[in-house]
Amino acid sequence: MADDYDRGRRDGLRLALEILATEEAKWLPLLGQSSAWRTNLARDVRYKTLQVAQTRVQTALNRLRPADDVSAANELARAIEKAGL
């Protein structure tokens, strides 16, 4: 049961990383494009905040990673073996 909970937490963090990466990609082309300096400043701060959030979520994901294996492929292989497929 604890394995399922931990796997769910890691999946949630991976989803959060994908969302943050999408948001970062959305704001990157807009940096410095406005004629208003306040808008450019707000966009720059938002972009840097997304980068910091990505780093923190990645750190949390690394802390939750099982100590005995370091790749998602190994985790998937164990789940397949456990299911008997």
C-alpha positions in Angstrom: 0.0 0.0 0.0 2.8 2.4 0.8 4.4 1.7 -2.6 1.2 2.8 -4.3 1.0 5.9 -2.2 4.7 6.8 -3.0 4.2 6.1 -6.7 1.1 8.3 -6.7 3.1 11.1 -5.1 5.9 10.8 -7.6 3.3 10.8 -10.5 1.7 13.9 -9.1 5.1 15.7 -8.9 5.9 14.6 -12.5 2.6 16.1 -13.6 3.4 19.3 -11.7 6.8 19.4 -13.5 5.1 19.1 -16.9 2.6 21.8 -16.1 5.4 24.1 -15.0 7.4 23.4 -18.1 4.3 24.2 -20.2 3.8 27.5 -18.4 7.5 28.4 -18.8 7.4 27.7 -22.5 4.3 29.9 -22.8 6.0 32.9 -21.1 9.4 32.6 -22.7 8.5 34.2 -26.0 6.7 37.0 -24.3 9.8 38.2 -22.3 10.7 41.7 -23.3 8.1 42.0 -26.0 5.9 44.6 -24.4 6.5 48.4 -24.8 5.5 48.8 -21.1 8.4 48.3 -18.7 6.0 47.2 -15.9 4.6 44.4 -18.1 8.1 43.3 -19.0 9.1 43.3 -15.4 6.0 41.3 -14.3 6.6 38.8 -17.1 10.3 38.4 -16.1 9.4 37.9 -12.4 6.7 35.3 -13.4 9.2 33.5 -15.6 11.8 33.3 -12.9 9.2 32.2 -10.4 8.3 29.3 -12.7 11.9 28.3 -12.9 12.3 28.3 -9.1 9.1 26.3 -8.7 10.4 23.7 -11.3 13.6 23.3 -9.4 11.8 22.9 -6.1 9.4 20.3 -7.5 12.3 18.4 -9.1 14.1 18.4 -5.7 11.0 17.0 -4.0 10.7 14.3 -6.7 14.3 13.3 -6.2 13.8 13.0 -2.5 10.9 10.7 -3.0 12.7 8.5 -5.5 13.3 5.0 -4.2 16.9 4.5 -3.0 17.3 1.0 -4.6 16.6 2.2 -8.1 16.9 5.5 -9.7 14.9 5.3 -12.9 11.3 5.4 -13.8 11.9 2.4 -16.2 12.9 0.2 -13.2 9.8 1.3 -11.3 7.6 0.5 -14.3 9.3 -2.9 -14.7 8.7 -3.8 -11.0 5.0 -2.8 -11.4 4.6 -5.0 -14.5 6.3 -7.9 -12.6 4.0 -7.3 -9.6 0.9 -7.4 -11.9 2.2 -10.6 -13.4 2.3 -9.4 -17.0 
